[in-house]
């Protein structure tokens, strides 16, 4: 593509669209390689932008990876938000269906999000840990408001640990499922649903 056409193509993207494009490229690269093996120059080259423009959006590699992790966290929280007034048992299947649909559709982002825990950068790990804590809190809030589980919630301090363990279990199952889709989505959904209900019983 001639340089002037490339310039016009870049100008057609709004600030939000350009940022989203860069984060999508980052999600793919970080999902495929450890944090230390991803270079900002790769991101700029794949996105067709200058390194200077990328640094305009994200001043450091840490900022860039943290933004990738936060983007995926926000997506997951939005897609798995509890429906007020609907019992947990009733919405668990639908919620997991939505979540697993996200995992399939955004596999790169999902992998990149969970690679953050292995990043050597402590600031990046803190972003990841805050995101996991938000997921945990969202589930606990739904359980506390539930007619079945809510009444015993205060007397069950093990619930927080159970939910934390279930999140780790579900993550491991989903990552393995993406590597080797031996089970159907429905089988994975039912496995995760049974695991949560068993953990909080």
C-alpha positions as CSV (number, residue, x, y, z in Angstrom):
1,X,0.0,0.0,0.0
2,X,1.5,3.4,-0.9
3,X,2.5,5.6,2.1
4,X,-0.2,8.2,1.5
5,X,-2.9,5.5,1.4
6,X,-1.6,4.1,4.6
7,X,-1.8,7.6,6.2
8,X,-5.4,7.9,5.1
9,X,-6.2,4.5,6.5
10,X,-4.8,5.5,9.8
11,X,-6.7,8.7,9.9
12,X,-10.0,6.9,9.3
13,X,-9.8,5.3,12.7
14,X,-11.0,7.3,15.7
15,X,-9.0,7.4,18.9
16,X,-11.3,4.7,20.4
17,X,-11.1,2.5,17.4
18,X,-7.3,2.8,17.2
19,X,-7.0,2.0,20.9
20,X,-9.2,-1.0,20.5
21,X,-7.2,-2.2,17.5
22,X,-3.9,-2.0,19.5
23,X,-5.4,-3.8,22.4
24,X,-6.7,-6.6,20.1
25,X,-3.2,-7.1,18.6
26,X,-1.7,-7.0,22.1
27,X,-4.2,-9.6,23.4
28,X,-3.2,-12.0,20.6
29,X,0.6,-11.5,21.1
30,X,0.4,-11.8,24.9
31,X,-1.8,-14.9,24.6
32,X,0.8,-16.6,22.4
33,X,4.0,-15.6,24.2
34,X,5.2,-14.7,27.8
35,X,5.2,-11.1,28.7
36,X,9.0,-10.7,28.4
37,X,8.9,-12.1,24.9
38,X,6.5,-9.6,23.4
39,X,8.0,-6.5,21.9
40,X,6.2,-3.2,21.4
41,X,7.7,-3.0,18.0
42,X,5.8,-6.2,17.0
43,X,2.5,-4.6,18.1
44,X,3.2,-1.4,16.1
45,X,4.2,-3.4,13.0
46,X,1.2,-5.7,13.0
47,X,-1.2,-2.7,13.7
48,X,0.5,-0.7,10.9
49,X,1.3,2.2,13.1
50,X,4.5,3.9,14.2
51,X,6.1,3.0,17.6
52,X,5.7,6.6,18.6
53,X,1.9,6.5,18.0
54,X,1.6,3.3,20.1
55,X,3.5,5.0,22.9
56,X,1.2,8.0,22.6
57,X,-1.7,5.7,23.7
58,X,0.4,3.5,26.1
59,X,3.5,5.2,27.6
60,X,5.2,1.9,28.6
61,X,4.9,-1.8,27.8
62,X,3.6,-2.3,31.4
63,X,0.8,0.2,30.7
64,X,-0.1,-1.6,27.5
65,X,-0.3,-5.0,29.0
66,X,-2.2,-3.7,32.0
67,X,-4.7,-2.1,29.6
68,X,-5.1,-5.5,27.8
69,X,-5.8,-7.2,31.1
70,X,-8.3,-4.5,32.2
71,X,-10.1,-4.7,28.9
72,X,-10.6,-8.4,29.2
73,X,-11.6,-8.1,32.9
74,X,-14.3,-5.5,32.1
75,X,-15.7,-7.7,29.3
76,X,-15.9,-10.7,31.5
77,X,-17.6,-8.7,34.3
78,X,-20.2,-7.3,32.0
79,X,-21.0,-10.6,30.4
80,X,-21.3,-12.5,33.6
81,X,-23.1,-9.9,35.7
82,X,-25.9,-11.4,37.8
83,X,-29.6,-10.7,37.0
84,X,-31.1,-9.1,40.1
85,X,-34.0,-11.1,41.5
86,X,-33.3,-14.3,39.6
87,X,-32.1,-17.3,41.8
88,X,-28.5,-18.3,41.3
89,X,-29.5,-21.9,40.3
90,X,-31.7,-20.5,37.5
91,X,-29.2,-18.2,36.0
92,X,-26.1,-20.3,36.5
93,X,-26.5,-22.3,33.2
94,X,-27.2,-19.2,31.1
95,X,-24.4,-17.3,32.8
96,X,-21.9,-20.1,32.1
97,X,-23.1,-20.4,28.5
98,X,-22.4,-16.7,28.0
99,X,-19.0,-16.9,29.7
100,X,-18.0,-19.9,27.6
101,X,-19.2,-18.1,24.5
102,X,-16.9,-15.3,25.4
103,X,-14.0,-17.7,26.0
104,X,-14.4,-19.1,22.5
105,X,-15.0,-15.8,20.8
106,X,-12.2,-14.0,22.6
107,X,-9.7,-16.8,23.2
108,X,-6.7,-14.6,22.7
109,X,-7.9,-12.1,25.2
110,X,-8.8,-14.8,27.7
111,X,-5.4,-16.4,27.5
112,X,-3.7,-13.0,27.7
113,X,-5.7,-12.1,30.8
114,X,-4.6,-15.3,32.6
115,X,-1.0,-15.0,31.5
116,X,-0.8,-11.8,33.6
117,X,-0.5,-13.8,36.7
118,X,2.8,-15.3,35.4
119,X,4.2,-11.9,34.4
120,X,7.3,-11.0,36.3
121,X,6.1,-7.4,36.6
122,X,4.4,-7.0,40.0
123,X,2.4,-4.0,38.9
124,X,0.9,-6.1,36.1
125,X,0.2,-8.9,38.5
126,X,-1.7,-6.5,40.8
127,X,-3.9,-5.5,37.9
128,X,-4.7,-9.1,37.3
129,X,-5.4,-9.8,41.0
130,X,-7.7,-6.8,41.3
131,X,-9.6,-8.1,38.3
132,X,-10.0,-11.6,39.8
133,X,-11.1,-10.0,43.1
134,X,-13.8,-8.1,41.2
135,X,-15.0,-11.4,39.6
136,X,-15.0,-13.1,43.0
137,X,-17.0,-10.2,44.6
138,X,-19.5,-10.2,41.8
139,X,-20.3,-13.9,42.4
140,X,-20.3,-13.5,46.2
141,X,-22.8,-10.6,45.9
142,X,-25.1,-12.7,43.8
143,X,-25.0,-15.5,46.4
144,X,-25.6,-13.2,49.2
145,X,-28.7,-11.8,47.5
146,X,-30.0,-15.3,46.6
147,X,-33.1,-16.6,48.5
148,X,-31.5,-20.1,48.8
149,X,-27.9,-19.2,49.7
150,X,-28.3,-15.8,51.2
151,X,-29.7,-16.7,54.6
152,X,-26.7,-18.9,55.4
153,X,-24.2,-16.5,53.8
154,X,-23.0,-14.8,56.9
155,X,-22.6,-18.1,58.8
156,X,-20.5,-19.6,56.0
157,X,-17.1,-18.0,55.9
158,X,-15.9,-20.8,53.7
159,X,-17.9,-19.5,50.8
160,X,-15.3,-16.9,49.8
161,X,-12.6,-19.5,49.7
162,X,-14.9,-21.9,47.8
163,X,-15.7,-19.2,45.1
164,X,-12.0,-18.4,44.8
165,X,-11.2,-22.1,44.3
166,X,-14.0,-22.4,41.8
167,X,-12.7,-19.5,39.7
168,X,-9.3,-21.2,39.6
169,X,-10.9,-24.5,38.6
170,X,-13.0,-22.9,35.9
171,X,-10.0,-21.0,34.5
172,X,-8.0,-24.2,34.3
173,X,-10.9,-26.1,32.6
174,X,-11.4,-23.3,30.0
175,X,-7.7,-23.0,29.2
176,X,-7.4,-26.8,28.7
177,X,-10.6,-26.7,26.7
178,X,-9.2,-24.1,24.3
179,X,-6.1,-26.2,23.9
180,X,-8.0,-29.4,23.2
181,X,-11.7,-29.0,22.6
182,X,-12.5,-32.7,23.4
183,X,-15.6,-31.7,25.4
184,X,-18.6,-29.8,23.9
185,X,-19.4,-26.4,25.3
186,X,-22.5,-27.9,27.0
187,X,-20.3,-30.5,28.7
188,X,-17.9,-27.9,30.0
189,X,-20.8,-25.7,31.2
190,X,-22.4,-28.6,33.1
191,X,-19.0,-29.6,34.6
192,X,-18.4,-26.0,35.9
193,X,-22.0,-25.6,37.1
194,X,-21.8,-28.8,39.2
195,X,-18.4,-27.8,40.6
196,X,-19.8,-24.4,41.8
197,X,-22.9,-25.9,43.4
198,X,-20.8,-28.6,45.0
199,X,-18.3,-26.1,46.3
200,X,-21.0,-23.9,48.0
201,X,-23.2,-26.7,49.2
